Amino acid sequence: MKTIHIASQEELPEAAEAIVGLLGPRTVVALRGEMGAGKTTLIREIAAQLGAADTVTSPTFAIVNQYEGRDGRRICHFDFYRIEDVREAYDFGYEEYFYSGDICLVEWPEKIEPLLPDDTIEVRITVDSPTARTFEIE
């Protein structure tokens, strides 16, 4: 497990770089943390490091947003906060995303825990202060 402490958002690229560096053949990243912990902000930085020029916003109502990364690689950003039942993930075809080879960045993975691939990269975000965060990766 890798632990990264940051004192401000300006240090966020360090955490994003560590996550991108762990991807290799793995493509699903589960981001866990309380509301306001900075999951979407971290995803914005990961997407930027993967070459996305798109504006990254939370897909709370759409469930998934897609961005184009370097060399046309698709980045899928999920927010399962509003899901009431894991069956809803089947309804929109989560398997087509998770097993496509595209990068899948998942907020609120607790809502679909049994559907996450075995090789999912786990990121736990802890709020240490209004500006400081701790990231536990893997």
N, C-alpha and C positions, 0 to 999 in steps of 0.2 A: 504494500500500500504506500502511496505517495501522499504526503501531507504538505499543503502549501498554505501559508498565512499571508494575507495581503492587508495592508493598512488603508488602502484607498482603491478606487476604481481604476486609477492610472496603472496599477500593478496587475490588473486582470489579464493582460496578454500572457503573463507567465503561467497562469492556470490553464488558459485555453491552449497554449503551446504544449503543455504536458499532456492534455487530453488528446490533441491531434497526433502527438508523437506515439501514443499508445494504440491508435487505430489499427495500423497494419491491415490484416484481412478482416478485422472486426468492423462492423458498421453501425451498431446500435449503442447509443450512450444514454443511460438513464440518469437524469438529474433530480436529486431529492433535496428538499429543503422547504422550510415554511414559506408561507405567502410573503412576498417581499424580500426573500433571501437573495435574489439576483439571478434566478435561473434563466430568464429571458435575456438578461444583460450578458450572461456568460455565453449563451447560444449566439448572440449577436457577434461576440468576439471570435468564437469558434468558426462561424460562417465566414467572417472576414478573413481569417487565417487560411481558410479553404478556398479563398478567391471569390467569394460571393460579393457582388457589388449592390445587390438588392437591399432594400430597407427591411430589416428584420423586426417583425412585430409579433406579439403573442397571438397564436391562433385559437384563443379561448373559445370562440363561437364556431369557428370553421373546423376545429380539431387539428387540421394539418395545413401548414403553409409550405410551399416549395420554393427553393432558391437554386440558382445555377452557380456552381462553383467553378474552379479552374478546370479547363479542358472539358467543359460541358457536364461535369459530374453533378448529379442532382443531390441536393441537401433537403431533407424533409424534417420539418420542425413540428412536433406534436405537442398538444396541450390537452391532457385527458381530465382536467379538473372538473369539467361539467358532465363527465360520463357517470351514469347512474348504475350501469350494469356492464360487466365485461363483454357481454354479447353484442353491445353496441360497436365494439372494435371489430367484431366479425362483420357487422353490417357494412362498414365502409372499406373492408378488405385490407385490414392491417397486414396480413401475410404478404400481399403484393409489395408492400413497402419494406417490411422488416427483412425479407429474404430476397430482395431485388439486387443487392450490392450497392444501393444508394446509401448515403450517410443518413441515419435516423437519429435525431436528437429529441429526447422524450422528457417532457415535463409531467409531473404527477404520475410516475410509473406505478405507484402503489395501486392505482385504479385498474391496472391491467397486468398485475404481477405475474400471473401464470402464463401469460403470452410472450413474455420477454425471452429472447434466445438465451441459451446457456452461456454464450460468450459475451454477453452484454457488459460494457464498461460501466461501472457504478461510480457516480460522483455524488458525494454528500456535502451539502453546503451548510455551514453553521454561521449564524450571525453573531459576531463577537462584539460589535458596537455598530452605531449607525453607518460607519464607513468601512469597518474591518470585517473580513470574512475568513473562514478556514475551509479549505477544500480537501476532502479525503477522496482520493481517486483510486478506484479498483476495489 
